[in-house]
Amino acid sequence: MSMAKPMRGVLAAFFSISALMGAAAHADTYPSRPITIVVGYPAGGSVDLTARILGEELSSRLGKSVIVENAGGAGGTIAAQRVARSNADGYTLLLGSTNEMVIASMINKAVRYDGQKDFTPIGMIASQPMLLAASKESGIKSAADYLKKLKASAPNHYSFGSSGVGTALHLSGEMVNEATGTSTLHVPYRGVAPLVSDLMSGQLDLAYLVLSSGLPQVKAGSIVPLGITEKQRSQAAPDIPALAETAGFEKVDINVWFALYGPAELPEHVTSTLRSALNESLQSTTLRDRLSASGATLYKPGLDPVAFQRGEVEKYARLVKLANIQPE
């Protein structure tokens, strides 16, 4: 009897066991080098700040450096596309937010990735409400006063500014218009700095700002805070009411959120390692205190990011249609 067939069987079994042992060893070694979190916005903004605070926590838990790299431009989509096309090895991640992960593909034909299909969601991190603020020159003192003055005025008599067409800030204004039955004229800006400048000078009546962007001006008394767009007040600014507390604004509930992603088809052992480190980080008192101070509210560990994002797509698709924004 030939020994060839039995020997081939033994060798096949040997190599199968070796492959399994190699895979296990590979799983145990991740991460073996620094990890990069790509941020689609300039340094100093809410997404960048979240990434840097989280990066420190992840580094201490993973035992490797976590580097934050800013790749700003095109409303965060340049960074998102880069991560979507990166190697699925867990060393290039995205700190994604509402705009590039949900809204961008609805309004921009140049976006070549799918926020749901081309990424591996690792987990939700936190959210921030928008702040509806008025210029001191507008004479609007509160959300109730806002509603009274707008209903007594001609449509589009008052204007509101945002950081651009189709952004979460713009769509917050559309949600408020719908909820209150009022009409305000949208004025898009290229960035938050000129938006805040015009609001402070009275060139603009109203503006929607991410809470952390507007708080310094509120504390300085330069603008008038009318309310935040989430249902609950923020721990960072408990004196500013939620818009939903005022009659007529009850249906207003919108925010910007931050989540951690890898490219599609991220290996399960890598996803599991990152998810575990993220969940541990979200329970860190240091991280919670630092993000809360910036105006953010942390999500509870274990929130299903896939189901959450699906719901956000439905919500923003409706708002984009309401605003009659045509993809360009």
Buried (B, 14 or more C-beta within 10 A) or exposed (E): EEEEEEEEEEEEEEEEEEEEEEEEEEBEEBBEEEBBBBBBBEEEBBBBBBBBBBBBBBBBBBEBEBEBEBBBEBBBBBBBBBBBEBEBBBBBBBBBBBBBBBBBBBBBEEBEBEBBEBBBBBBBBBBBBBBBBBBBBBEBEBBBBBBEBBEEEEEEBBBBBBBBBBBBBBBBBBBBBBBBEBEBBBBBBEEBEBBBEBBBEEBBBBBBBBBBBBBEBBEEEBBBBBBBBBBEBBEBBEEBBBBBBBEBBEEBBBBBBBBBBBBBEBBEBBBBBBBBBBBBBBEBEEBBEBBBEBBBBBBEBEEEBEEBBEEBBEBBEBBBEEBEBEEE
